[in-house]
Amino acid sequence: MQLNWRELSVLVTGGTGSFGRKFAEILLKEYHPKRLIIFSRDELKQHNMRSEGFDDPSLRYFIGDVRDLSRLKRAFNGVDIVVHAAALKQVPACEYNPLEAVATNITGASNVIEASLDTGVQRVLAMSTDKATSPINLYGATKLVSEKLFVQGNSYGGADGTLFSCVRYGNVVGSRGSVVPLFKEQMKTGRLTITDPRMTRFWITLDQGVRFVISCIEQMYGGEVFIPKLPSMNMLELAKTMAPDAQIENIGIRSGEKLHESMISVDEARQTVELKDRYVILPAHPWWSEKNWVEGSKLPEDFHYSSDTNHWWLSPDEMMTLINSYEE
């Protein structure tokens, strides 16, 4: 369904983060929404965002926390589309502060659902992560619960109510806390650290991620988990590509870290269809229409989508093109 964004009011939670800023940039330049609301809890980041050129007449800055249901309801008043990007995302921080991670990533998700239903939001797309697939750390576990909440939220919305869907994707090149900025900083010392030379990851740029999210908002029926088809790269090869003359030290895999990332498990594949540029995990609930996504192809019985068995790998030149396209 093609949306007329010029008539829509859009709100993004966690709007001052890496994704939120790129989402605002693209939406304002190319889609011209009636209103775009940046919802976040940090007034300094909102001030910095405004000072850095995000001052379009359609922009609104709303201070609030997804943990606060009443504040969300006030912010969602008159909003048509919500992109839920607010989360505690750093794996070590979530492990050390588990109740905080639950309060933001799970209770916050529940609050977004409640506020959307109560204020008549049309569509909600929640940002998830590859770490929600067969999670081994608390961050991944909270995002898996969040996914389940959003998918089942459609049963509360009813046939004509709010639609809820999710997006999972892999590591974002250059995002805060990711390996590319870390390697760039370590390059100054001539020594790069990797946790395991066998490690692989999926890769996506912020621009690609935002455009994928927008396409999912336009196409969603409510209840799907959307997964883009992405390339993989080995971490040791990444280090050698970025700094061919640097010393590379293997420091050992960290607690809560996977050797390879998976975005569709074997069990999930039974509910998944494949399209040209994405996979769509379909909900197994009575309210789901079998007429949705009939254009998709069923996956083989033993299929799983993992960064080590992926058919699409980035060459060193392709990886450097991605890295160079990222602006600090």
N, C-alpha and C positions, 0 to 999 in steps of 0.2 A: 504493500500500500504506500503510495507516494504521499507524503505529508506536506501540507502548506505551512512551512516553518514560520513564515511571516505573520501568521495568525496565532502562533502558539507561545505560551509562556513556559519557559524551561528552567528547571532548578537543578544544580549539581551540588551534591553534598561532598565535602572535602574539596571544594572548588579551588582552593589555593595550592593544591598539590600539583605534582608534575602532570598528571592526566588532566586535572581540572583546568589548568592554564592552557594547555594545548587544545582542549575541547572548546574552551571559550574563544580562543584565537580563530579556530576553523569555523565555528558556528557563526561568529560575528562577521567574518570576512565573506563567507560563502552562502550562508543560509538566512541571515538577517531575521532572527526571531523577534517577535513582538517584545519579549522581555526575557532576559537571562539573569538568573539569580545565583550569585556565588554564596553558598552556605558553608561556613566554616567557623571554627572556634577561636582563631588567632587573629586579633585585630591588627597586629603588626604585618602579618602576611597579606592581609587585605589591603592595608595602606600601601605596602610595597607594590602589590599588583596594580593598584590604581595609579601609582606614581610611574610605573613602567609602561604606561600607555593603554591599560585596560580601563578606559573611561568613556566607552560608547554610551550614548543616551539611553540605550535599552538595558544597560547593566544596572543591577542592584546588588548591594553587598549586605548580607544578613549574617550577623554574629549569632552563633548558636551551636549546640552540641547534639549529635544524634541520640545521645542518652536521655535527652530532655524531650519527652513526648509532647508536652504542651507547646514548647517552642517550635517543634517541627510542624504541628498543626497550624500555628500562626504563619509560618513561612510558606506552607503548602497552599494556603488560601489563594484560589484563582490560578493555580499552577496546572498545566496540562501534562507535562512530561517531567519525570524525575530521573536523573542518573545518579545512582548511589555509589559514590567512589570513596566515601569516608571510611577509614579503617585504621587499626593498629597493624602494621605490616612487617615490622622488623622481627625476624624469628627469635633472636636472643632476648629482645625486650618482652615479647609475648611469653616466652618460657619463664622469665624471671618475675613477670607481673601478670600471672594467669587470670586473676579476677578482673583486672583492667581490660585485658584482651576480650574476655567474655562480655563485659559490660558494653564495650564499643562494637565489637564485631557480631555479637549475637543479639543482645538486648537492643542495640542500636538498629539492627536489621528489623527486628520485631516492631520497633517504634516507627520506622519508615513505612512499614506495611500498614500499621494501624492508622497513621496520619494520612496516608494516601487513600485508604478506603473511606475514612471519615470526611475528607475534603473533596472527594470526587476527582482525584488525579486520573488521567486517562491511561497512561503507560508509565511503568517503572522498569528500568533496566539496571540491574545490580552488577557491579564489577566483582568478579571472583578471581581465582588464581589456579594455575596448574597444581599448586600444593594442596588443593582441596581433593584431588584424586588420590585415593588410598593414603590419607595423611599420616605422617609420622611425627609431626610437631604440632604444637597447640595452635599456631597460626592457621595451618592447613585445616585442622579440625574445626576451628571456629568458622572458617569460610565454608566448609562443607555443611555445617548446620545452617549457616546463613542461606546457602543455596536451597536447602530443603524448605526453609521457611518461605522463601520467595516463590518457589514453584507451587507449594501448597496454598500460598496466598490467593491464588486464582480461584480456589473453591469458595473463598469468602466473597470475592468480587462478583461472582455469578456471571451469567451470560453477557450482561451489558455493563458490568462493573469494571474496576481497574484491572489492567493486564500487567502481570509480573513475569519477567524473564531474567536470565543471567548470562554473563559472558565470562568464559575462562580464556586466559591466554598466558603465554610464557614471559620470560624475562624481557624487560623493556630496555633497549640499548640506551645507556646514558642516564637512566632515571636515578633519583637520589638513592644512595645505598647500594647501587648495583656494581658489578665488577668492572665495568669500563672506566668510570671515574676513579675507582680504586687503582686500577692498573696505570692510568695516566699519572696519578700522584706518585706511585711507586717507581715509575720510569725515571723520575728525577734522581732516585738513589741508585739506579742501575740494577735493582733487585726486585723481582716480581714473585709473589707467593701464590701458589695454587694448593688446593686441598687434596686433590687426587688427579693424577694425569689421565685417568680414564673418564673423568666426569664430562657429561654432555648436557647441553641446555637448548631449549627452543629460544628463538630470537624474534623480536618484533620492534619496530620503531614506535615512538609516541604518535606520530602522524598516522601510521597504519592502524594503530590501536583505536584512535579516535574515529577514523573513517569506518572501521569495522563496527564500532559501537553505534554510530549513526545509522548504518545500514541495517543493523539488527533492530533498532527502534522502529524503523520503517516497515520491517518485514514480520515482526513478532506477532504470534497469535496469543501468547501468554502461556507460560509453563516450560518453554524451551531453555536449554543451556546451550549457548552458541560457542563454537570453538573454531577459530580460524586455522587454516592450513599454514603452517609455519616451517621455516628451515631450522636445522640443527647445526651446532658447531661444538667441537671438542674444546674444553677449556685450556688444555695445554697448547693446542694449535692457536687459539686466540692469543695467548700470552706471547707465543713466538712470532705471531703476525704483527702484534702491536710493538713489540720490543725485541727484534731478532738478535740483538747483541747483549741483552740483559741476562743476568744470572737468574735462573728460575729455581725456586726452592719449594719442595713439597712439604707442606706443614701438617698434613693429615686432615681427614674429613671431620667436620664439626658436628656437634650434637644437633640432632634434628634436621640434618642435611641429607638429601638423597644423592646417590651417585648419578642417577638419570631421572629426568622429570617425565611424568606421564600426564596426559590430558584426557584420555579415555581409557578406562580399565576394561578388561575382558568382559566383565559382567555388565558394564554400562553399554558396551558395544551392541548388545542385544536390543537396546532401546534407541539406537543411534542410526541416523541416515546420513549419507554423504552427498554433498553437492560440489559444484566445481571449485569453490573457494573456501568451503567450510564444512564442518560436521555439525549436526544438530541432535542433541540428546533430547528425546521426546519423553514427556511425563507419562508414567503408568498410572493414570488416575481416571475415574469414571467420567469426569467432565471433559476430558480431552477428545477432540473430534478426529477420527481416523482420516478425515478428508484433508487435514493439515499436512503439508510437506509431502504430498504424494509424489512430487517430482524428484524426491530424494531416493537414492539407492540404498538398499539394506547392506550392511557390512558382513563380511565373512564371520563365521561362528567364533573363530579364535582371534579375531582382530583386537589389537590394542594400539593406542597412539602414544608412543614413547619416544623420547629424544634420541635414544641409542639405536632404535630400529626404524627410524624415520627414513623415507626414501629421498628426502630433499635436504641436501647438505650445502652449506655455504663454503665457497672457496675463500682462500685468504684475501683475494682482491675484492670479492663481494662483501666480506666482513669489513674491510677497511672503508669501502664505500658507505656502509651503514654507519660506521663510527664517525667518519668525517662529516656525515650529514647531520650529526647531533651537534647542537650548539650549546655550549656551557651556559 
